[in-house]
């Protein structure tokens, strides 16, 4: 698959089939993600794949805690939308408008999709060592993006979501992640179902809105 095709066709999938991803495909995805450039080549990111019964256990434990109204407590604290710059708030608000324009109330179940962790059959959890300098977060983000594009190039769909890391102690127990590693993000992996929710692809800010060229 050509690179432009991979970038254009990859989007967040919010409902997966239960078809498993072969371990050799996960290995190919990881090999490609390892090409990600990092600060002085320190390569801080590790990836923990949770699959099969472990993935089912993770999804059930998350759903139970959400149903019990347990507050989220991720390793990296999120910032409330109202504290973002106005430009970013407007972009986020556009997402909501587009979603509501495409779907009638009750037509798809966005909150349920998050609560069930999108029924993903596989999760890739990205970590970095605790206590190293902030630049490693950039490296982890770059690694995560390369991983998702690598997955798409091999026919595997994905979604990177805050919902996957709201109960880090659950992830650590199931994935055997040491306490000295910071849980950055979880990525749901699998093959998109035919659910209507997967037809939603939000718009992007225009090139003119984000691009500046300085020549002198």
Buried (B, 14 or more C-beta within 10 A) or exposed (E): EEEEEBEEEBBBBBBBBEEBBEEEBBEBBBEBBBEBEBEEEEBBBBBBBBBEEBBBBBBEBBBEBBEEEEEBEBBBEEEEEEEEEEEEEEBEEEEEEBBEEBBEEEEBBEEEBBBBBBBBBBBBBBBBBEEBEEEBBEBBBBBBBBBBBBBBBBEBBBBBBEBBBBBBEBBBEBBEBEEEBBBBBBBBBBBBBEBEBBEBEBEEEEEEEEEEEEEE
